[in-house]
Amino acid sequence: MEQGLEAPESGPVFLNGRFMPLNEAHVSVLDRGFVFGDGVYEVIPVYSCHAFRLDEHLRRLEHSLAAIRLVNPYSLEQWRHMIGELILLNPWEDQSIYLQVTRGVARRDHAFPEITNPTVFMMSTCLTTPSQDLVSNGASAITAVDFRWEHCDVKAIALLPNVLLRQAAVDAGANEAILVRKGWLTEGAASNIFLVRDGVIHAPPKDQYMLPGITYDVVLELAHQYRLPLSVAPVPEAWLYMADEIWQTSSTREVLAVTRLNGQPVGAGVPGPVFKRMYALYQSYKDTIMRGKDGLTPDIA
């Protein structure tokens, strides 16, 4: 999960059609999300009270629900309305919306229940993006064998492999684990991964072994728009150790340079020039499209 479960300072959460204080939100111990991890989730950043690429997040949610054969309990317009209301009910201009849909309460049996009543939960916390010190100096990472299941394009709540991989990074004093499957880069434990070699941005293509990141898409779009050299193709593990730059991207980390890998410097050991260009483009995108600066209209949630 991309954020912690600490309680918001104020403001309600959403559970099964109602807004309520967090301490009043309760779910049965027979919920299949609790018993089996049978559900999916999304994390949506909010800037100046406007949800970032909301329709793209909701389309990814629809993909995840279809993959686990669970009918979406709400229409696109209903989701947009409920998320917009949750944003307005919470006190921060910049927020992180966590939403989760499980198959609901049923007798413990691996097979789907005959009647399904999904459990829908949403909460908001204050959005915390990387500190300026982290942006300026870069993060650290380790490499690890990607032992997750073969449907990583589904944003499932059963995240124990990701938890173990991320904890391995923490145990090593690193910020992230960069995952490798059979000699090829997949993604991070909680992020997508890019690298730069000889001025060219390299990104692994979307497939079943990586989550189709919303921020990943923005980075590709910005690279195309501003004609930055870009290759979307399988990335060999060996390239990680020869990279001039490595980046991680996610909804909460945005675009962040990795300057140490397995205890060794990446390139010059500082955020590189291509990262600095992309970081500036991403922040400009946020300010113009999401925050409505420079006279542009923001994308209303």
PyMOL commands that set and color helices and strands:
alter all, ss='L'
color gray80, all
select helices_A, chain A and resi 22-24+32-36+54-67+76-89+132-137+160-171+214-225+237-240+273-290+293-295
alter helices_A, ss='H'
color red, helices_A
select strands_A, chain A and resi 13-15+18-20+39-47+50-51+95-102+119-126+139-145+176-181+184-188+192-197+200-203+230-232+245-250+254-261+264-265
alter strands_A, ss='S'
color yellow, strands_A
deselect
rebuild
show_as cartoon
